[in-house]
Amino acid sequence: MSSIGILLTFMWSAATRIWPRVTQGLAVELDAINAIPELASARAAQPRIKLLPARYSFLQLKEWHDRVSGPLLALPGVILTAIDQESNRLLVGIDDWSAAADVTAALAQFHVSREAVNLQGMEINEEMPAEEGTPPAPSPADPVTLQSKIRPLVGGIQIARKAGDATALCTLGFIAERNKIAGFVTNSHCTEVPGGVENTTFYQPTTEDVNKVAVESVDPCYFWKGPEPSFPPNCEPIPKPLPAEDMCKDSEACRYSDSAFASLDDAVPVMVGYIARPTRTGTINWDPPNTFFKIVGEQSVVIKNTFVSLVGRTTGWKEEVVNQVCANQKITRKIRGKDQVYDYICQNFTSGAGDSGDSGSPVFACLDKKDATKIVECGEAVVAGQQNVNVKLAGVRWAILSTTGRRFVVYSPIGSMTDGTVKGVQNSNNDLGPLKKCADGAC
């Protein structure tokens, strides 16, 4: 697990027995956190910090997690491993309870206490809807929505690609510039094949030739531990070897994010650093169309209970709360008729749920108008006269995680796609390389 955020969990062993030393250590930890702007702003989302007794130190949990995450994810039925901050345990997600015995045996083999691990039933899936034919053209009197034809292009709006006789729909994550080439970021699984460049053509909003806007140009190969270290087979360029702690098992394809970059056609206008801001939460209506979330920074590091928002072509604008950070997750996709296992390293997820077509949705944190370092709730509606709200980009959504009675949105942190800014917490492992993505050169 190369992107950890060690300072963010605040686990102090045997707090009740060594309280004087704990409180003294707390001050030192908080001083260290406040010295890093990205961490200070992440912590600002918390109204207060509660000290709780902890049986295990975070460093102990991390060492265990680094040791067993790969072997556990290689087991049939295991789909997630993480450090559960609230319970002071490791979390192992399984979609088949018959895997429980294998998990227990693996923990014993790697000398990890079974009492330090919580097993939880869950299911992970991603959806990208296919629509037969082409929907009718909207009337000029129809309200502007995230599914309308939008020029200039901005984040949060519908994009499409051809899928045989049907249309596959996703969401444009954010406009960016890579190596001086303008384009946008969306999910790798929104291309024809995850990993590798097949020159997928993207349209906005529908797949008529006149709506062509971009062509897939960067979709890194997934690392594959085998005779050829990349997936799909013969994918170029072959990725760099992963660090030992991030190494996935044989026949499992690994990456740090579900992301791809599409280069824009020369004639397509864009607004770098802007995400469409619907009229209120829970809607795709966008009126007036010059109201935006303005990207002024990135927030790759978040902590549990941080407020974040998502804007997707199906669900619209949703405000959610971060529920889990830096979980290693596994998903099985059918690629060209065959099942292929993919591992994603250090992913976050939020409360709430998206829907089909929301893949690629930008995830971001709103900033306080008076204190630009503080993350706050965005609010539920556009305030009259307020056109732009400053935000920090947090990542892109790619899947839904379901547990008993609850659903969560899974997203790849922005630092896993582009160059991370918090060295020592978010390591520099990333998939797309440096991206210019902020409005007016703000970051």
Secondary structure, 3 states (H helix, E strand, C coil): CCCCCHHHCCCCECCCCCHHHHHHHHHHHHHHHHCCHHHHHHHCCCCCCCCCCECCCHHHHHHHHHHHHHHHHCCCCEEEEEEECCCCEEEEEECCHHHHHHHHHHHHHCCCCHHHEEEEEEEEECCCCEEECCCCCCCCCCCCECCCCCCCEEECCEEEEEECCEEEEEECCEEEEECCEEEEEECHHHCCCCCCCCCCEEECCCCCHHHEEEEEEECCCEEECCCCCCECCCCCCCCCCCCHHHCCCCCEEEECCCCEEEEECCCCCEEEEEEECCCECCCCECCCCCCEEEEEEECCCCCCCCEEEEEECCCEEEEEEEEEEEEEEEEEEEECCEEEEEEEEEEEEEECCCCCCCCCCEEEEEECCCCCCCEECCCCECCCCCCEEEEEEEEEEEEEEEECCEEEEEEEEHHHHCCCCCCCCCCCCCCCCCCECCHHHCC
